[in-house]
Amino acid sequence: QVQLVESGGGLVQPGGSLGLSCTVSGDTFTIYNMGWYRQAPGKERDVVATIDISGNLVEDDSVKGRFTLSRVNTRTTVFLQMNHLKPEDTAVYFCYCLGPNCRQYWGKGTAVSVSH
């Protein structure tokens, strides 16, 4: 059984920083893509940043220059460093990975709240 174990998140003031970590545990398989999505209240789930098996990075324009996604530990863990956080970054952040046969796996989500 595959699990995406998320950690990090919390409450931070505007301009602050947080880090989110996600590790794939359980059955081993080739991870073709991995990263983070987020869902703000009343909105759809959107991509934040993902990295594919070749190391190609996709980032939403709203986080470019502020967020950094990195891949560690033989590609089963990703870390999202979030700097210069804004209130509009407030959302539930979901870890995501893509395995063989286009099967998608999702974490349970971790809340990030940016406010005074």
The 8 nearest C-alpha neighbors of each residue, nearest first, counted from 0:
[[1, 25, 26, 2, 24, 27, 3, 23],
 [2, 0, 25, 26, 24, 3, 23, 104],
 [3, 1, 24, 23, 4, 25, 0, 106],
 [2, 4, 23, 106, 22, 5, 24, 21],
 [5, 3, 22, 21, 2, 23, 106, 6],
 [4, 6, 21, 20, 3, 106, 22, 94],
 [7, 5, 20, 19, 21, 8, 4, 109],
 [8, 6, 19, 18, 20, 9, 5, 109],
 [7, 9, 111, 110, 109, 19, 17, 18],
 [8, 10, 111, 110, 112, 11, 7, 17],
 [11, 9, 112, 113, 111, 12, 8, 114],
 [12, 10, 113, 15, 112, 114, 13, 9],
 [11, 13, 114, 115, 113, 15, 14, 10],
 [14, 12, 85, 84, 15, 113, 114, 86],
 [15, 13, 83, 84, 12, 85, 16, 82],
 [14, 16, 83, 13, 84, 12, 11, 82],
 [17, 15, 82, 81, 83, 84, 14, 18],
 [16, 18, 81, 80, 8, 82, 19, 15],
 [19, 17, 80, 79, 7, 81, 20, 8],
 [20, 18, 7, 79, 78, 6, 8, 80],
 [19, 21, 78, 6, 5, 77, 7, 79],
 [22, 20, 5, 4, 77, 76, 94, 3],
 [23, 21, 76, 4, 3, 75, 24, 5],
 [22, 24, 3, 75, 2, 4, 76, 21],
 [25, 23, 2, 1, 22, 3, 26, 4],
 [24, 26, 1, 0, 2, 27, 23, 3],
 [25, 27, 1, 0, 28, 24, 2, 23],
 [28, 26, 25, 29, 24, 1, 23, 30],
 [29, 27, 30, 26, 98, 99, 31, 25],
 [28, 30, 98, 31, 99, 27, 97, 52],
 [31, 29, 98, 32, 97, 28, 96, 52],
 [30, 32, 52, 97, 51, 98, 29, 33],
 [31, 33, 51, 97, 96, 50, 30, 52],
 [34, 32, 96, 49, 95, 50, 97, 51],
 [33, 35, 49, 95, 48, 94, 50, 96],
 [34, 36, 94, 47, 48, 93, 95, 49],
 [35, 37, 46, 47, 93, 45, 92, 94],
 [38, 36, 92, 44, 91, 45, 93, 90],
 [37, 39, 44, 90, 91, 43, 42, 45],
 [38, 40, 90, 42, 41, 91, 89, 37],
 [41, 39, 42, 38, 90, 43, 91, 89],
 [40, 42, 39, 43, 38, 44, 90, 91],
 [43, 41, 39, 40, 38, 44, 45, 37],
 [44, 42, 38, 45, 41, 39, 37, 40],
 [43, 45, 38, 37, 36, 42, 46, 39],
 [46, 44, 36, 37, 43, 38, 47, 59],
 [45, 47, 36, 48, 35, 37, 59, 44],
 [46, 48, 36, 59, 35, 58, 37, 45],
 [49, 47, 58, 57, 35, 34, 46, 59],
 [50, 48, 34, 57, 33, 56, 35, 58],
 [49, 51, 56, 55, 33, 32, 54, 34],
 [52, 50, 32, 54, 55, 53, 31, 33],
 [51, 53, 31, 54, 32, 30, 50, 55],
 [54, 52, 51, 55, 50, 31, 32, 56],
 [53, 55, 51, 52, 50, 56, 70, 32],
 [56, 54, 51, 50, 53, 57, 52, 49],
 [55, 57, 50, 49, 54, 58, 51, 48],
 [58, 56, 49, 48, 50, 55, 59, 47],
 [59, 57, 48, 47, 60, 63, 56, 49],
 [58, 60, 47, 61, 62, 48, 46, 63],
 [61, 59, 63, 62, 58, 47, 64, 57],
 [60, 62, 59, 63, 58, 47, 65, 64],
 [63, 61, 65, 66, 60, 59, 64, 58],
 [64, 62, 60, 65, 61, 66, 58, 59],
 [63, 65, 66, 62, 67, 82, 61, 60],
 [64, 66, 82, 62, 63, 83, 81, 67],
 [67, 65, 81, 62, 80, 82, 64, 63],
 [66, 68, 80, 79, 69, 81, 65, 64],
 [69, 67, 79, 78, 80, 48, 66, 77],
 [70, 68, 78, 77, 67, 79, 71, 50],
 [69, 71, 77, 74, 76, 78, 68, 72],
 [72, 70, 76, 74, 73, 77, 69, 75],
 [71, 73, 74, 76, 75, 70, 77, 22],
 [74, 72, 75, 71, 76, 70, 77, 30],
 [73, 75, 72, 71, 76, 70, 77, 30],
 [76, 74, 23, 73, 22, 72, 71, 77],
 [77, 75, 22, 71, 21, 74, 72, 70],
 [76, 78, 70, 21, 69, 20, 71, 34],
 [77, 79, 20, 69, 19, 68, 80, 70],
 [80, 78, 68, 19, 18, 67, 81, 20],
 [79, 81, 18, 67, 66, 17, 78, 68],
 [80, 82, 66, 17, 16, 18, 65, 79],
 [83, 81, 16, 65, 84, 66, 15, 80],
 [84, 82, 14, 15, 65, 16, 85, 81],
 [83, 85, 14, 82, 13, 15, 16, 88],
 [84, 86, 13, 87, 88, 113, 14, 83],
 [85, 87, 113, 88, 89, 114, 13, 84],
 [88, 86, 89, 85, 113, 90, 84, 39],
 [89, 87, 86, 85, 90, 84, 113, 112],
 [90, 88, 112, 87, 111, 113, 86, 39],
 [91, 89, 39, 38, 111, 37, 110, 92],
 [90, 92, 110, 38, 109, 37, 108, 111],
 [91, 93, 37, 109, 108, 36, 90, 110],
 [94, 92, 108, 36, 35, 106, 37, 95],
 [93, 95, 35, 106, 105, 34, 21, 36],
 [96, 94, 105, 34, 33, 104, 35, 93],
 [95, 97, 33, 104, 32, 103, 34, 98],
 [96, 98, 103, 32, 31, 102, 30, 101],
 [97, 99, 30, 102, 31, 101, 29, 103],
 [98, 100, 101, 102, 29, 97, 28, 30],
 [99, 101, 102, 98, 97, 103, 31, 29],
 [102, 100, 99, 98, 97, 103, 31, 96],
 [101, 103, 98, 100, 97, 99, 104, 96],
 [104, 102, 97, 96, 101, 98, 105, 95],
 [103, 105, 96, 95, 97, 102, 106, 3],
 [106, 104, 95, 94, 3, 107, 93, 96],
 [105, 107, 3, 94, 108, 93, 95, 4],
 [106, 108, 93, 105, 109, 5, 94, 3],
 [109, 107, 93, 92, 106, 91, 110, 94],
 [108, 110, 92, 91, 8, 93, 111, 107],
 [111, 109, 91, 8, 9, 90, 92, 112],
 [112, 110, 8, 9, 89, 90, 91, 10],
 [111, 113, 89, 10, 9, 11, 114, 110],
 [114, 112, 86, 11, 12, 89, 13, 10],
 [115, 113, 12, 86, 13, 112, 11, 10],
 [114, 12, 13, 113, 11, 86, 10, 112]]
